[in-house]
Amino acid sequence: MIQFSKSLQLIILLALIFSACDPTSDERPLGVYDTGILIMNEGAFGANDGEVTHLDPSTGTLTSSVFEKANGRPFAGLLEDLVLEEDRMYLVANTGKVEVVQPGDFKSIGAVDKGLDQPRSLATARGKLFISDYGPYDANYNTSSSYVAVVQGLDGGVVKKKIPVSSKPEDLYAFGSYVFVAASEGKKVEVLDANAELPFKTLEMPGQPVQFFELNGDLWVFCYDAQKVYFVSISKSGLSQKNIRTFPIAQATGRIAKGDDDTFYVLTSSGWPEYRDGISVMNISSGTLVSDWKKGSGFYGIGYDSDAQQIYLANAKGFQGNGEVVVYQKSGAEVNKLIVGRGPSGFLFR
């Protein structure tokens, strides 16, 4: 057994005390926005007034324009995605930039504001940013030059490379040295080598893939077409398709929320000019399906609070002024209604 002298014991005790009080250690106090719910407001085309609203569920307090209040300047973009990775919050604007902020207080720590066209989402891998981008429109408004932009470093900077991918890449998922890309219009999941920054493998999908999620150790991707939705599982080790769960849901959109017990909430819309919208609920393990769990118009985003077991349904209200978020119990009973920013489209539950 190792024996310590009394003087050495005192030195060790003092070292432990000072270490516990060291402000540079990994432990840090929680910031205002490290808890609660972040509501992503896309903003209106032309106005570029996208922003973030914070909700404190314990008090019901809403804080609007979180980015502008933290940085003394407007966000000035259409907010497409809100990504929390590697202790950084990334605000992706499909108007050509990514803002990087501290998650706790939303103070800016960097940006990617050059070299992008229409970014959609982001993932981090191997100390780099991988940003999905539709690319520029051609003369016929097609996106034949879509790509994934690579930025060296996690705090923003310049685009060092553009990896060509199939049309309209959406969500990204990083695993090990690979980055999975949901190329929606191309109906493919493309796998990139994050080290070489090159395409590695392509997986054909039954519909348009738009969003990844993890379930029971596997990677899954949500896909849809005009008549059906598909949940496709992918082996992360074998980089191959495993299973498909299919549901007869017509007019689905890319907006979904993962609930409890393999349950998913999928937003549907008839589109212009009727805009008959709905929410369908399905369980990919049991195969049960409830069509039109909710019906209405203006539905634009959906989220699920797993702590409170509540569904958050965003309504853009035609982008005419502020949008609205209605909160429901799983039974369908309404429990709250919130007035938020313009074009609410997504949620991040902290």
C-alpha positions, 0 to 999 in steps of 0.5 A: 500500500502506498503511504503519504506523509502529512505534508504531501497529503496537505499539498494534494488536498490543496491541489484538489481544492484549487482544481475544483475552483479552476474556471478553466476546467471542463465544468462550467455553469449553465448558461441561460440557453443551455436549458429550455426549448429553442424555437427556430423561426425561419423568417420571410423571404426578402425580409431575411428576418430569421431568428431564435426564440427561447422558451423556459417551460418552468416559468413560461417565459419567452425570449425573442430575437436571441441572436440579436440580443446576444450580439447587438446585430440582427441575424439577417438571414433565412434560418434553415437549421439549428445544430448543436455539436461539439459544444457549439451552436450552428445557425444555418441560413439558406441565404448563404451563411452559417453563424457559430455561437456559444450554446449558453449565451448565443454570443458569436464565436465565428461564421462561414459567410463566404463561398456558400449558396443555399446551405441546408444543414451541417455536421462536424467530423474530424475537426471539420465542418461539413455543410450541405448546400443546394448550390446555385440555381441554373437557368431552369431553377434546377440544382444540378450543382449541389455539394457539401462544403468543407471548412477546416476547424469548428469555429467557422472560416473559409470553404476549402472544398466543395464535394459534388453530391446528388441534387438537393442535399438536406440532413447530414449525419457523422459517424467515425470517418464517414459523413452520411448525406440525405440527397433528397431530389437524387433519392440517395444517401451518399456516404463521404470519407471525412478524411479524404473529403471524397465520395465513398459510397451511394445507397439508393432510397425508395423516396426522397431522404430528408432526415436522419435519426438513431434508433436501437443502435442503427442509423435510420433515414426518413424518406417520402414520395407522393403516396407513401413514407419510408423509414430506412435503417442503415448499418453504420458498420457495413454502410448498407441498407438493412430494413424498410418500414413503409406507411401509406401516408400521402402528401407527406413533407420533410417535417417529422418529430421522433416521439417515444417508443418508436413513434413518429409524428409526420406533417402532411400538406396538400400544398398550394392553393388549398393548404390542407395540412395534417399530422399523422402518427405511426409506430415503426415497430408495431406498424400502427398508424393514425392518420390526421391526428390533427388537421388544419392549415399553415402547419410548418414544423413539429417537435417532441419534448421527451421530458414533458411528453408533449408535441409542439406544432408550429404554424407559420400563419402565412408568414404575415407577422408572427407565427404560432406554436401550439403545444399538445399532450399525446392524447391530442389535448391542447395545453398551451399556445405561444406567439413566436417569430416569423415562420416557426419551423423547428425546435431544439429541446435542451 
